[in-house]
């Protein structure tokens, strides 16, 4: 039986923002994200954050509710797009690698994440 340890993995974007997650490391299983996908996701999140800040200012300035709702829809769409990219990469890289290394719990963890994402 392979040994399993829980590792924390941190991504740092060019803007200095970071996000971390944990994953199980089965002996011999290397958890790697491509630099380009991490950079793309970080850039998309930075744009969505800037857009959300604009929405906050719109509310503060008492802009038309319809305009605010349209902008909120745009932010939601941007975040959904980022979620799809992260999910795709997670399945193609992390989940596939973990299963190949014998970590079957990754499916349970994926299902829990999907349940939270698709409330």
Secondary structure, DSSP 8 states (H G I E B T S, - for coil): ---EEEEEEEEE-TTS-EEEEEEEEETT------HHHHHHHHHHHHHHHHHHHHHHHHHHTT--HHHHHHHHHHHHHHHHHHHHHHHHHIIIIIIHHHHHTT-THHHHHHHHHHHHHT-
